[in-house]
């Protein structure tokens, strides 16, 4: 009897895809747009596990949500409808992170949102108009409200979450100048080499991100600033006005001949080169986390993310072999999983 009572309470609290936390943080017409987009994207990509995991993102708690975020990250495309829930949880944590473990959780929330942002932009290249519009809303939320949250995290006492904010802002697609300013401000306040490996790496990450953003800003036409950052609770989510890459949905192959166009072939080659460079950079970051992160759960998650194609087999084998002697059992387990993928 107690089990069924607990199940009913969970259903009342969550209602799927983390609606409870989204509605506790945001309000207004933009909230309705966001939830409508969740429903549309969930119909195309969602699965029951991701839907349930998103309900574990509860305001004011960190241990369970940290696990939920990392589990959603492993679900890939199926976790896209959970983007507003993860974003709401991150925003609700600003200024309320009690310890390092919680800070790592918020960091991982931003890393998951960074992964999901790339998936949204890739999937938004095609598809029927309703789905494309729903993905545009999620992209706007990621470029608007989530970027604003990341910038705010860098100006408040949020400890270990800072590196997640820096990573997210390094790929800023919204107000890039504001993101650059936030990272510069973080560096201005950083005490320098402290002997705390994680904190020192955060400073290094900020320098890389600052240069990367500055270079992108120099190459781009400055964008108009959007509305100011939303307050942490009971405000409309900031959904930036996003223009997606133009690739019309079409069930036919009538345009196949266009693929032979020389300019289009050159563009595809440039995209492939950019993808290779991006994958190499991701692999380097993951290997860095495996070797240096003080948190064993982060090391294990980085091991799980490593794949052939972004790292060569010899590097992966050496990494797995080294991690087989790690003090943390779940890092050793993750090393076994990595070895199984190399069979």
JOVEN-V441117 format. One record per helix or strand of 2 or more residues. SS is the DSSP state (helix for helix, strand for strand). FROM is the first residue (numbers start at 1). TO is the last residue. If there is no record, write none. Layout:
[[SS,FROM,TO] [SS,FROM,TO]]
//
This chain:
[[helix,2,14] [helix,19,25] [helix,29,45] [helix,48,54] [helix,63,93] [helix,100,123] [helix,129,153] [helix,159,170] [helix,176,189] [helix,197,219] [helix,256,260] [helix,262,292] [helix,296,305] [helix,313,323] [helix,329,341]]
//
